[in-house]
Amino acid sequence: MLRLAGSQVESLWDGFLPEEVRVLPDDLARLDVLLADEGLLAPIASHWRGEAGAVGRSAVGHGRPTISMSTYVRLMVLKHRTGWGFETLMREVSDSLHLRRFCLIALGERVPDESTIRKLTRRLGPVVVDELTRVVIAKATRETRFRARAVRIDSTVVEADVRYPTDSGLALDSARVLAREARGLVAKVGREAGWVSDRSRAIGRRVRAMTRTLSRRTGERQAPVLKLTEQTGKLMARSVSEAKRLVAVARRSARGRGARAKLRQIQRLEQLIAKAQRVVEQIQMRMRGERITDRLVSIFDPDARPIRKGKLGKPNEFGYVAQICEVTENTKPGARGLILPATTSIGNPKEETLLPATAIELQRLGLCPREVALDGGFEKGPAHRALDPLDPERMFIAGREQPGSRRTQRRLGRYRTGAEGRISHLKRGYGLRRSRLKGHQGMRSWTGWGILTYNLDTLAIRTG
């Protein structure tokens, strides 16, 4: 059951507190005024009604009451402002009178469990967060007279929460997880259905042998490592074959009482088998010297991809490409504007591939900037075709197209360079360096909350 507003925050105990404790700090007080707008929660209510209508229920009268959505939004904003994890967030809010007051949690009320916030974040997903961002931008253009006169667009990598991938490491993870899920299925269908041996110890020995081989000072290291990698692939292939036989037998026996639970377990195991099979195929392709075009880098985050940016300190990153679009009122140094919902895609798309979706987002919000500044990675033709519906007066592409006088070129060049500083600001201050939620949808949700928090801070500065 959906609850948008919470209960009364003031209690009898608040009357005994000193005045400086009852008054929020300036930054939180300005955010409190912005988040008090009831229209901000309309996307959440609409999503909840859509979910309830899909199953023929009422969003208000069925199920246990949720936590207050106003409290949830404030908790997520606070999380991305501070960089705390879910458990740390709940602990800090529980111990702080100011944070309790900001999150609308009374002194005698229990702070929500961290799992409640995590599950709500997954349930609402990226679409709701992006809609919240649009509501904030519309509020800024309507109430603070924000006018989008310029826009700068650049792409960045949001890293997935994975360790550096290796074929042998993926095989080790696959063997361990495959055996664990198989044990859960065998517990439901019976030992006679089959078994998947846990080969993680055997693969682990070979992984450690690779580490010792790579630490040698001689040049004869490649051949032994390839041989050990091939052995891990063969061990993994045997586990995959056993898992496929187990699934075939278990599916035939999934009848009668408990059939749904068995089928859910079978489906999870089949998904893991598909991932493990990809790991085996990658190892086999490496042994044959073939190029791997769509490499799996994590069993737990299968949507993440290797992205090569050519940086000296970090030539390869693993995660997702997000296109950041910032609209500002001017092109002066230090201009701070509002950021649109990020455009993302699985893999390593080119700059101009994501640009049409960014242009559609600008049109959707009714923003028609006069000047557009783009990174040098954009091609002139596709960029003009994507942005022509906005009809900008001037388009600046670093190193490709620099219209206007020298003074205008220098001004737009400095303005475009500020996009890199803005991306660095988002990564350092709002969590866009690494997504702590798995999968492409999780990454979109994580990025969306970071951008929403940044926009709220920007509006708080404007209205302060």
PEFEN-V371965 format. One record per backbone hydrogen bond with DSSP energy under -0.5 kcal/mol. NH is the residue of the N-H (numbers start at 1). CO is the residue of the C=O. E is the energy in kcal/mol with one decimal. If there is no record, write none. Layout:
[[NH CO E] [NH CO E]]
This chain:
[[2 59 -2.7] [14 11 -0.8] [15 11 -0.6] [15 12 -0.9] [16 13 -1.5] [17 14 -1.3] [21 18 -0.8] [22 18 -1.4] [23 19 -1.3] [29 25 -2.7] [30 26 -2.1] [31 27 -1.8] [32 28 -2.5] [33 29 -1.6] [34 30 -1.7] [35 31 -2.7] [36 32 -0.8] [37 34 -1.2] [40 37 -1.3] [41 38 -1.4] [42 39 -1.1] [45 41 -2.0] [46 42 -2.5] [47 43 -2.2] [48 44 -2.4] [49 45 -2.3] [50 46 -2.0] [51 47 -2.2] [52 48 -2.4] [53 49 -2.7] [54 50 -1.6] [55 51 -0.8] [55 52 -0.8] [56 53 -0.8] [57 52 -3.0] [62 58 -0.9] [66 1 -2.8] [69 3 -2.2] [70 4 -2.0] [72 68 -2.2] [73 69 -2.5] [74 70 -1.7] [75 71 -2.3] [76 72 -2.2] [77 73 -2.3] [78 74 -2.4] [79 75 -2.2] [80 76 -2.0] [81 77 -1.5] [82 78 -1.7] [83 79 -2.4] [84 79 -0.7] [89 85 -2.8] [90 86 -2.1] [91 87 -2.1] [92 88 -2.8] [93 89 -2.5] [94 90 -2.0] [95 91 -1.4] [96 92 -0.9] [96 93 -0.6] [100 96 -1.9] [101 97 -2.2] [102 98 -2.4] [103 99 -2.4] [104 101 -1.0] [105 100 -2.8] [106 104 -0.5] [109 106 -1.3] [116 113 -0.8] [117 113 -1.2] [118 114 -2.1] [119 115 -2.5] [120 116 -2.0] [121 117 -2.2] [122 118 -2.0] [123 119 -2.5] [124 120 -2.7] [125 121 -1.8] [128 124 -0.8] [129 125 -1.1] [130 126 -2.6] [131 127 -1.8] [132 128 -2.2] [133 129 -2.1] [134 130 -2.0] [135 131 -2.1] [136 132 -2.0] [137 133 -2.3] [138 134 -2.7] [139 135 -2.1] [140 136 -2.1] [141 137 -2.3] [142 138 -1.6] [143 139 -2.9] [144 139 -0.6] [144 140 -1.5] [146 140 -1.6] [149 147 -1.3] [149 328 -1.6] [150 328 -2.0] [151 371 -1.8] [152 326 -2.2] [153 373 -2.0] [154 324 -2.1] [156 322 -2.5] [158 156 -0.5] [158 320 -2.9] [159 157 -0.7] [159 433 -1.8] [160 318 -2.9] [162 160 -2.1] [170 166 -2.5] [171 167 -2.1] [172 168 -2.2] [173 169 -2.3] [174 170 -2.6] [175 171 -2.5] [176 172 -1.9] [177 173 -2.5] [178 174 -2.7] [179 175 -1.9] [180 176 -1.8] [181 177 -2.5] [182 178 -2.1] [183 179 -1.9] [184 180 -1.6] [185 181 -1.8] [186 182 -2.7] [187 183 -1.9] [188 184 -0.6] [188 185 -0.9] [189 185 -2.2] [190 186 -2.4] [193 190 -1.4] [194 191 -1.4] [197 195 -0.5] [199 197 -1.0] [203 199 -2.4] [204 200 -2.6] [205 201 -2.0] [206 202 -1.3] [207 203 -2.1] [208 204 -2.3] [209 205 -2.0] [210 206 -1.9] [211 207 -1.7] [212 208 -2.0] [213 209 -2.1] [214 210 -2.7] [215 211 -1.1] [216 213 -1.3] [221 219 -1.6] [222 219 -0.5] [225 221 -1.7] [226 222 -2.5] [227 223 -2.1] [228 224 -2.3] [229 225 -2.5] [230 226 -2.3] [231 227 -1.7] [232 228 -2.0] [233 229 -1.9] [234 230 -2.0] [235 231 -2.3] [236 232 -2.3] [237 233 -2.2] [238 234 -1.6] [239 235 -1.6] [240 236 -2.2] [241 237 -2.1] [242 238 -2.2] [243 239 -2.3] [244 240 -2.3] [245 241 -2.0] [246 242 -2.2] [247 243 -2.3] [248 244 -2.1] [249 245 -2.1] [250 246 -2.7] [251 247 -2.4] [252 248 -1.1] [253 249 -1.2] [254 250 -0.5] [254 251 -0.6] [255 253 -2.2] [259 256 -1.6] [262 258 -1.9] [263 259 -2.6] [264 260 -2.2] [265 261 -2.1] [266 262 -2.5] [267 263 -2.5] [268 264 -2.1] [269 265 -2.1] [270 266 -2.6] [271 267 -2.0] [272 268 -1.9] [273 269 -2.4] [274 270 -2.1] [275 271 -1.7] [276 272 -2.8] [277 273 -2.6] [278 274 -1.6] [279 275 -1.7] [280 276 -2.2] [281 277 -2.5] [282 278 -2.4] [283 279 -2.2] [284 280 -2.4] [285 281 -2.6] [286 282 -2.1] [287 283 -2.1] [288 284 -1.6] [289 286 -0.8] [290 285 -2.7] [293 291 -0.7] [297 304 -0.6] [304 301 -1.4] [305 319 -1.8] [307 317 -3.8] [309 307 -0.7] [309 315 -1.4] [310 315 -1.3] [311 314 -0.6] [317 307 -2.9] [319 305 -2.4] [319 317 -0.5] [320 158 -2.1] [321 345 -0.8] [322 156 -2.9] [323 343 -2.9] [324 154 -3.1] [324 322 -0.6] [326 152 -2.5] [326 324 -0.5] [327 325 -0.5] [327 338 -2.9] [328 150 -2.6] [335 332 -1.8] [338 327 -2.1] [340 325 -2.4] [343 323 -1.5] [344 342 -0.5] [345 321 -1.0] [353 350 -0.7] [354 350 -0.9] [354 351 -0.7] [355 351 -0.7] [356 352 -0.7] [358 354 -1.5] [359 355 -2.4] [360 356 -2.2] [361 357 -1.8] [362 358 -1.9] [363 359 -2.3] [364 360 -2.5] [365 361 -1.6] [366 363 -1.3] [367 362 -2.6] [368 366 -0.6] [370 149 -1.3] [371 149 -1.4] [372 394 -2.2] [373 151 -2.7] [374 396 -3.2] [375 153 -0.8] [378 375 -1.6] [383 379 -1.8] [384 380 -2.5] [385 381 -2.2] [386 382 -2.1] [387 383 -2.0] [388 384 -1.4] [390 387 -1.3] [391 387 -0.7] [391 388 -1.3] [393 370 -1.3] [394 370 -2.0] [396 372 -3.5] [397 395 -0.5] [397 401 -3.1] [398 374 -1.9] [400 397 -2.4] [401 397 -2.4] [403 395 -0.5] [409 405 -2.5] [410 406 -2.6] [411 407 -2.3] [412 408 -2.7] [413 409 -2.4] [414 410 -2.4] [415 411 -2.1] [416 412 -2.7] [417 413 -2.1] [418 414 -1.3] [419 416 -1.9] [420 416 -0.5] [420 417 -1.1] [421 417 -1.1] [422 418 -2.3] [423 419 -2.3] [424 420 -2.2] [425 421 -2.3] [426 422 -2.5] [427 423 -2.2] [428 424 -2.6] [429 425 -2.8] [430 426 -1.7] [431 427 -0.5] [432 426 -1.6] [433 427 -0.7] [434 431 -0.5] [435 159 -2.8] [442 438 -0.7] [443 439 -2.4] [444 440 -2.3] [445 441 -2.2] [446 442 -2.6] [447 443 -2.7] [448 444 -2.5] [449 445 -2.3] [450 446 -1.8] [451 447 -2.4] [452 448 -2.5] [453 449 -2.3] [454 450 -2.1] [455 451 -2.5] [456 452 -2.2] [457 453 -2.2] [458 454 -2.4] [459 455 -2.5] [460 456 -2.3] [461 457 -2.0] [462 458 -2.0] [463 459 -2.2] [464 460 -0.6]]
